[in-house]
Amino acid sequence: MEHFVKDGNTIIDSKYVWSKRILIFFIIVLLIRLWDLQIMRGSEMRTFSEQNRIRVKKIVAPRGVIYDRNGKILAETRPSFNIYIIPEDIKDFNQTVDGLAQLMNMERDEIIEKLKAASNMPPSFPVKIKSDVTMDDVAKVEAHRVYLPGVQIQIEPKRYYNYGKTFAHLIGYVSEISDEELKKKEYKNYFPGDFIGRYGLERSYESYLRGIDGEKRVEVDAMGREIRTLDVKEPIPGNNLYLNVDLEVQEVIDKALENKRGGSVVIDTKTGGVIALVSRPAFDPNKFTSGITKEEWQKIALDTRHPLQNRVIQGRYPPGSTFKILLALKGLEEGLINEKTSFLCRGGMPYGGRVFKCWKKGGHGVVSIHRAIVESCDVFFYNLGLKLGVDKIHEMADIIGLGRKTGIDLPGEKDGLVPSTQWKQRVYKTPWYEGETLSVAIGQGAVWLTPIQLVQLASIVANDGVNYKPKIVKKIVSPEGKTIKTFEPELNANLKFKKDTLRIVKDSMKGVVNEGSGTAYSSRIQHVSMSGKTGTAQSVGERGKNLGDHAWFIAFAPSEDPSIAISVLVEYGGHGSSAAAPVAKVVTETMFKEKKEIKEAKLNGYR
Amino acid sequence: MGIDKRKVYHLDWYLIFNGLAIFLIGIVNLISATSSFYTSSYSYMIKQLVAFFIGIGLIVFTLHYDYRVIVRQSKWLYLSGLFLVVLVLIIGLIAGGAKRWISIFGINIQPSEFMKPILVLYLAKLLHEKKKQNVPLGIKDIMFPIGAVLLPVILIIKQPDLGTGIIIILTSGCILWFVGLKKSTYAVLGIISVISSFALWHFVMKPYQKMRILSFINIDADPSGFGYHAKQAMIAVGSGKFFGKGFMNGTQHKLQFIPEHHTDFIFTVFGEEWGFFGSIILFLLFASFIWRCIKIAQSANDEMGSIVAFGVASIIFLQFAINVMMTIHLSPVVGIPLPFISYGGSSLLSILGSIGLLLNINMRRYMF
């Protein structure tokens, strides 16, 4: 056995000392590092680890339900599947983005754009990529989830409009908030991917309809999968709206105006409650709720028939002969005419070097107020207009609410115009010519009114000088069923008309529909009487093309004890009698098909 | 050569209990590392215990043979180890993109782990043969030993198992330093290693291995890959604060933020659940264990024993230091198990076999 004598091996002996020094040195280095990580930065690291595992997930609050006056649901929320990307969970950006784009048939840039829009949110914020995907898509994504780290599918409430187009302009729609809006201060409570009321009631009652989103703190693993829920703050659903609107009436008008351009509004004369409001052509509000594509949006926005315009509150048209009611009221009130005052109509009236024609070529002969309204004699009203002067006409219009916004609870209402000498001086810096008064007297020229304004004229006659601000929503009720707000009728005008004035005008308007010579005789109804006034307004046409006249009809019913007022406008519809009056006819028929007693009980019940 | 009572008395009980303490901590930690929040898992622990008892058997068996005999016969161990490493490249099992294991009778073993103590033994034999009293070794003396080290290392790095390759190279370096080289030899070795590092970087290392080093330098360069893992490991350890989150309460690994948390990254589990307090205790146990290994080297009967003991001390120290350092962002991420603590039969057996050698050397320190 060979032996090796260790003693005295100075080379090796020196190494032990150094080995131990190195060992101690490293242990100290490690402990200093641990001290740094666990003690000095321990709290920071603990926070990191908590953020890692605890993720706050938004629980979208369902929007308030919208009911009609009979409790029928007009708009509600339904579950839908939305696809999100949580940037933090992405492992390979291209893999996730390209993979999802391919599965969902989307453009890569489309996804990147959405991610960019939320780039100032924390990386754990889920960015909505696509709303309301089909079950097929859900299955596809689920099957490929392993290859799509960061992609999440969430079930969330989605707005659904049960009657689609029928309530397009009335209820409006919601859509995703835009990047530009998110930058504004007024939207500070909104986050990317949130829906916001854009149109109609959805917009004007946004603050009531929108609930308060809840949140859920969940523990997630490195793949972003939920492991367990730590706590939940339940969302508070939005408040429900109960409308004055009657679904049946709305549908009837919708059908009557199908394939037409125009609008119609029905109000409860005793409260101002809006029973129906339809504008045509319309759009499908459900398209917006699942993220409308650019092409679809362009198609709607650039449609030359302007489906996005709510003609009832935004369409301004010359009122035509319906305006004669206003003159009649003012003339009788002022005592400038009475029941017997008559003028000779020879089919026209020369004035200021030209002849102002009556629509009836042969003329009406000697006419007094009753026939002048029933048969819509223009010459009678030329004369009355001259007697009144434009400023008296303007004064009356203003009191009733013609030419200005009615204050209906819809966004974007337009005013109108009933001219006055002052107005002309102000705008054109020229004096008023009496000849212009003649045009105004028959609702032409510089008179521009919306259907919602004209219904106020019918309403004030029906309701003996009183009319109310139109109101669509009757009350707002919390999700628990507590009434938050009830809208009492708001007085608009309260005119103390002479009894005779009202009697004469009402009689005449009844005659329009119910007398053989009346302009709307073809729209008379058997069991209930309707009163009204036709109007035919010359249109400007479009792009130099004359597309025909606008047809008007304003009405109230029943004639004896009116409870509803109607206005109908059909663009390029031709005569008011043939195009517009039939709409009012079906409305009245629908409203009053029941026996009088039941009907009254029901109407009282609404209030 | 038998084993008598005197020798049992000379067993280093300090080393045994010190090692056992670390191992028990490892077992407890392994239960947490392999359990979820809902279910405790004991299957890994049981496999680890089985490997442990096999290791005890291995120690008892090898204690019968004088370590000098083992060192002298280490050529055969070396050749069989080399054979297995070659076998891995041919019939190895692929897991996680690497061929590191071979299956023998249904048991997966990782030959590269065993190569570590085998090379210590073989180097001890080769260097001891060249060694003359108080004369540092020259470049000629170490040519063959270095070749004997590099051959398996190249094969192991090819698997790829960069971690084990690095440990073997560093351990060999420690042994050469321990034995003592001429100054000129150090210089030559230094130059060679610099050149070969460049060669390694350009020709051998795979992109993912390079990424690990790059992401060490800039941890945010690769926020979803290695940098991410390194960062999550650091967060895990740091979030333990002073007393830790408590046994089974570590969220970082249970929620899969840490890869390989029962093997290479097992310290993150310990650091997260037992905090600074637990880590001090664990580090002191390791320090004392390695200190004891050095002590055994110092008191060994002959230089051969000293070299082997020092080699084993180097392996344990290097693995401990590098493993912990990579979890606290003091070193790039390389696949190196934490001795006694990381799950893995081959690693544990290799460590226990090494400890057998230490006990063997210590037991026979008074014998001539």
Contacts between the chains, C-beta under 8 A, distances in Angstrom:
chain1	res1	chain2	res2	distance
A	1	B	68	8.0
A	3	B	302	6.7
A	3	B	368	7.0
A	4	B	128	7.3
A	4	B	131	7.9
A	4	B	302	4.5
A	4	B	303	4.7
A	4	B	304	6.8
A	5	B	133	7.7
A	6	B	300	7.5
A	6	B	301	7.6
A	6	B	302	6.2
A	6	B	303	6.0
A	6	B	306	7.1
A	8	B	133	7.9
A	8	B	134	7.5
A	9	B	133	7.1
A	9	B	134	6.4
A	9	B	303	6.8
A	10	B	134	6.3
A	11	B	134	6.0
A	11	B	136	6.4
A	11	B	179	7.7
A	11	B	180	3.8
A	12	B	178	6.7
A	12	B	179	7.3
A	12	B	180	6.7
A	12	B	303	6.9
A	12	B	306	6.4
A	15	B	177	7.1
A	15	B	178	5.1
A	15	B	180	7.6
A	15	B	310	7.6
A	16	B	294	6.1
A	16	B	297	7.2
A	16	B	298	5.1
A	19	B	178	7.8
A	19	B	294	5.2
A	19	B	310	7.4
A	19	B	313	7.3
A	20	B	291	6.7
A	20	B	294	6.2
A	23	B	287	6.3
A	23	B	290	5.6
A	23	B	291	6.5
A	23	B	294	7.3
A	23	B	317	6.4
A	24	B	287	7.4
A	26	B	317	7.6
A	26	B	321	5.1
A	27	B	283	5.7
A	27	B	284	7.8
A	27	B	286	7.8
A	27	B	287	4.8
A	29	B	330	7.5
A	30	B	283	6.1
A	30	B	321	7.2
A	30	B	324	5.7
A	30	B	325	7.1
A	30	B	328	7.6
A	30	B	330	7.8
A	31	B	279	7.8
A	31	B	280	6.7
A	31	B	283	6.3
A	33	B	325	8.0
A	33	B	328	5.2
A	33	B	330	5.8
A	34	B	237	7.2
A	34	B	271	7.4
A	34	B	276	5.7
A	34	B	279	5.3
A	34	B	280	7.9
A	34	B	328	6.7
A	35	B	276	6.8
A	37	B	234	6.5
A	37	B	237	5.6
A	37	B	238	3.9
A	37	B	328	5.9
A	38	B	237	6.7
A	38	B	238	5.6
A	38	B	240	5.6
A	38	B	241	5.5
A	38	B	242	6.7
A	38	B	271	7.2
A	38	B	275	6.0
A	38	B	276	4.2
A	38	B	279	7.3
A	39	B	241	7.1
A	39	B	242	6.2
A	39	B	276	5.8
A	41	B	238	5.7
A	42	B	238	5.9
A	42	B	239	7.2
A	42	B	240	7.5
A	42	B	241	3.7
A	42	B	242	6.9
A	42	B	276	7.9
A	43	B	241	7.2
A	44	B	238	7.4
A	45	B	234	7.4
A	45	B	235	5.2
A	45	B	237	7.7
A	45	B	238	2.8
A	45	B	239	4.4
A	45	B	241	7.7
A	46	B	238	7.5
A	46	B	239	4.4
A	46	B	241	6.0
A	48	B	235	4.6
A	48	B	238	7.7
A	48	B	239	6.8
A	49	B	235	5.3
A	49	B	236	6.7
A	49	B	239	3.8
A	49	B	251	6.0
A	49	B	252	5.6
A	49	B	272	7.8
A	50	B	239	7.9
A	52	B	232	7.4
A	52	B	235	7.0
A	52	B	251	7.5
A	52	B	252	7.0
A	52	B	255	7.3
A	52	B	257	5.9
A	53	B	251	4.7
A	53	B	252	7.7
A	53	B	255	5.1
A	53	B	257	7.7
A	90	B	224	6.9
A	91	B	224	4.8
A	91	B	225	7.9
A	92	B	224	6.8
A	219	B	251	7.4
A	219	B	255	6.8
A	220	B	255	6.9
A	221	B	255	4.1
A	221	B	256	4.6
A	221	B	257	7.6
A	222	B	232	7.8
A	222	B	255	6.2
A	222	B	256	4.2
A	222	B	257	4.6
A	223	B	256	6.8
A	227	B	37	7.0
A	227	B	255	6.3
A	228	B	37	7.2
